[in-house]
Amino acid sequence: MRAEEENNRRWPPWLKPLLQEKFFVQCKLHADSHKSECNMYCLDCTNGPLCSLCLSFHKDHHAIQIRRSSYHDVIRVSEIQKVLDITGVQTYVINSAKVVFLNERPQPRPGKGVVNTCEVCYRSLVDSFRFCSLGCKISGISKSFDKKRKDRANNHSDSDDSYSSTLNKNEDMIHNSFTPSTPPLSAVSRRLAKRRKGIPHRAPFGGLIIEY
C-alpha cells in the first residue's frame, strides 16, 4: 500500500484521470452546437472532457487539447512537456507537430530487425526511448510493475526448465520405443546351423527321346 502511495505522489493528480477519459464524444451541455466535440481537458478540475464552449467556465484554469491520430489520443509535446516530464516516451511527428500518445498501443508482432520495444506493451520503438505512451511510462517505472516483471521472468524461466525436462524425457521414450533390439549372436548361429542344403531338381527334358 505504501509503494502505491509513493507511486501516486510521483505523478501530478490529473494525469491518471486524464488517461482514463474518453475524448471526442459529444458534450452533454452543448449538444446542439457544432462545436460540441469534447477534446479539451482541465488540469485543475479533472472533471472530465470538455468542449470548446465549456472552456468559458475555466478561464483561469490550465486546459490542454487532446488530438487524435489513427483512432488514438495524442497530445502535442509543446503542451504536455510544460507540466509533465516525458523523458523516455517516444515522440511522433503528426501534421508537422511533435506529439506523444496517451495510452498504450500493443503490437503483438514487432517488425523484422526490431531491437528495441516498449517495456510495457512491446511496441517497436526507436533505440533512445523506453515507452510508447504516457500510460506505459506510468506502468513501467512503478514498483508494482517491476515486481510483476520479475515474477513473469521467473515463471518464464521455470517453464523453460520444465519444457526442457519434458522434452528430454520424450526423446528418451522415443529412442527406447523405436530402437530395434539386436538378437544374441548364439541365436543367430543356431538358426544358421539348422539350415540344410535343398535337394537339386533337374529339368525333366533330360531323358526325353524325340523320334522323327
PyMOL commands that set and color helices and strands:
alter all, ss='L'
color gray80, all
select helices_A, chain A and resi 2-10+15-20+54-57+77-80+134-140+143-178+185-193+204-207
alter helices_A, ss='H'
color red, helices_A
select strands_A, chain A and resi 40-42+49-50+63-65+67-69+72-76+92-94+97-101
alter strands_A, ss='S'
color yellow, strands_A
deselect
rebuild
show_as cartoon
